[in-house]
Amino acid sequence: MAHTINAEMVASVHSVEVSPGDSVDAGGLLVVLESMKMEIPVLAEHAGLVEEIFVEVGTVVQEGDALVSLRWGGTDDGVCAPAVVDRASRRVRRAGDGGRHRHCGGQR
């Protein structure tokens, strides 16, 4: 089953790091969004295969817009886990909503 990773906020697509057909490892970088002078890397929580890219560099996405479709490596329970990087402090924090991701509805 394919899992679609959606934007968590209004942002601009800074870079797309994968192409359809690429294999990604758990923690692999998929897309980097930029919002309010912060880079928001979108990472794969589980290994899988990129099926489709819905955005390109420079695209402005709204909350909930599809970014990437992935087929998780042999499992049906993968979820995405974006992180937020503050350019000034270079600190990374994981997004979280009480165990659920708003952008894909997945369980951790």
Residue, then its C-alpha position, 0 to 999 in steps of 0.5 A: m500500500a502506498h503512503t502519501i506524505n503531506a505538507e504540515m504547513v504552508a511552505s515553499v519547496h526548497s529541494v526535492e531529494v528523491s525521484p520516482g523509483d528511488s529506494v529510501d532508507a529509514g530516516g532518508l531525506l525526501v523533500v526540504l520545505e522552507s517556511m519563515k526562514m526555517e528549513i523543514p526536512v521531510l524524512a522517511e520513517h521506514a525504508g521504502l520505494v518512492e512511487e510519485i513526486f507531487v511537487e517541484v522546487g519553488t512550489v508553494v504548498q498548503e497544509g495538507d498538500a501531497l508531497v511524495s507517495l511511498r511504498w514502504g518496504g514490505t510493510d503496511d505500517g510506515v509513517c513519515a516523520p518530518a523534522v524541523v531545523d532552526r537555521a540559527s541554532r541548527r537544532v532539530r526537533r521531530a514533529g509530533d501530535g500525541g502519537r499521530h502525524r497531522h500530515c499523513g494521519g499515521q501512527r508512530 
